[in-house]
Amino acid sequence: MYETKLKFYFVYFHPEDLTLFGFKKEVISLFKDPLYEFSINNLYYIHLFDFNARIIGKFPFKLFSLNDNEDCMEDYYNKLVAYVSIHLKNREYCSYTESLIGLYISVVNEEKIDPKYLSFQKEYILNNILKMHTDLLLPINLNK
């Protein structure tokens, strides 16, 4: 059997592109997308890390409804922005690439982030999905 669900979310973003609407839409979509294994009322951790994979902030996160009726997403967004702001204040000039921030959401409260491993894991799951779909399309040979 193939492992075909991502149990984490991993992306890089530029601080200037961060908006409440975009953050809310992106995170809520994880709970609706069949590619991800995210469930309402589960405890997750949002990790922020810099270009060198140093964690610059993390906090627990729980979504209670797909409509965010409780307005939790705005509180999480404000925490995220606070960490990003502190990080940027402590940095001297850096290139566009160096100013990218990593966002990792998982049930695991990580002490260290390995972006290469996360990229590998994501690629592995995506390849499994492709293999599964390919296997489903192949004819079954019953005459052996």
C-alpha positions in Angstrom: 0.0 0.0 0.0 1.2 3.5 -0.8 1.4 6.3 1.7 -0.6 9.0 -0.1 -1.4 11.7 2.4 0.9 14.5 3.6 0.8 14.8 7.4 2.5 18.2 7.3 2.5 21.4 5.3 5.7 23.0 4.2 6.2 26.2 2.2 8.4 29.3 1.9 7.0 32.7 1.6 8.2 36.3 1.4 7.2 38.5 4.4 5.8 41.1 2.1 3.4 38.6 0.6 1.9 37.6 4.0 -1.8 38.7 4.4 -4.5 37.6 6.8 -6.8 36.6 3.9 -4.0 34.6 2.2 -2.9 32.9 5.4 -6.5 32.0 6.4 -7.4 30.7 3.0 -4.2 28.6 2.7 -4.4 27.0 6.1 -8.2 26.2 5.9 -7.6 24.7 2.5 -5.3 22.1 4.1 -8.2 20.7 6.0 -10.3 20.4 2.8 -7.6 19.0 0.4 -7.5 15.2 0.2 -3.7 15.4 -0.3 -3.3 16.4 3.3 -4.2 14.5 6.5 -5.4 17.4 8.6 -8.4 17.2 10.9 -10.4 19.7 12.8 -9.9 19.8 16.5 -6.4 18.2 16.3 -3.5 20.0 17.9 -0.8 21.1 15.4 2.3 23.3 15.6 3.1 26.2 13.3 6.9 26.5 12.9 8.6 29.5 11.3 12.2 29.2 10.2 14.7 31.3 8.4 16.7 30.6 5.2 19.3 28.7 7.3 16.6 26.4 8.8 16.8 28.1 12.3 13.5 28.2 14.0 12.4 31.8 14.6 9.1 31.0 16.2 6.6 28.3 16.9 3.2 28.0 18.5 0.4 25.5 19.0 -2.5 25.7 16.5 -6.0 24.2 16.5 -8.8 24.8 14.0 -12.3 24.2 15.4 -14.3 24.7 12.2 -13.7 25.0 8.5 -15.4 28.4 8.5 -13.3 29.6 11.4 -16.4 30.8 13.2 -14.3 31.3 16.3 -11.9 33.7 14.5 -8.9 31.7 15.6 -7.0 32.3 12.4 -6.7 36.0 13.0 -5.0 35.3 16.4 -2.6 32.8 14.8 -1.9 35.2 12.0 -1.0 37.9 14.5 1.4 35.6 16.3 3.0 34.7 13.0 3.4 38.3 12.0 4.9 39.1 15.5 7.6 36.4 15.0 8.3 37.5 11.5 8.6 41.2 12.5 11.0 40.4 15.3 13.1 38.2 13.0 13.3 41.0 10.3 14.2 43.6 12.9 17.1 41.5 14.0 18.4 41.0 10.5 20.7 43.3 8.6 20.2 43.6 4.8 19.7 40.3 3.1 18.9 39.2 -0.4 15.4 38.3 -1.6 16.2 34.6 -1.2 17.7 35.0 2.2 14.6 36.9 3.4 12.3 34.0 2.7 10.6 32.5 5.7 9.7 28.8 6.0 6.3 27.7 7.3 5.9 24.2 8.6 2.7 22.9 10.1 2.7 19.5 11.8 1.4 17.5 14.8 5.0 17.3 15.9 6.5 20.1 18.0 9.9 20.1 16.3 13.1 21.4 17.8 14.9 21.4 14.5 13.7 21.8 10.9 15.3 20.0 8.0 13.9 21.6 4.8 15.7 19.1 2.5 14.1 16.1 4.3 10.7 17.8 4.2 11.1 18.4 0.5 12.1 14.8 0.1 9.1 13.5 2.1 6.7 15.7 0.1 8.2 14.5 -3.2 8.0 10.9 -1.9 4.3 11.2 -1.1 3.5 12.9 -4.4 5.3 10.1 -6.3 3.3 7.5 -4.3 0.1 9.2 -5.4 1.3 9.1 -9.0 2.3 5.4 -8.7 -1.1 4.5 -7.1 -3.0 6.2 -10.0 -0.8 4.5 -12.6 -1.3 1.1 -10.9 -5.1 1.7 -11.0 -5.0 2.4 -14.7 -2.9 -0.7 -15.6 -4.8 -3.8 -16.7 -4.9 -6.7 -14.4 -3.5 -9.9 -15.8 -5.5 -12.8 -14.5 -3.9 -15.4 -16.9 -0.7 -16.3 -15.0 
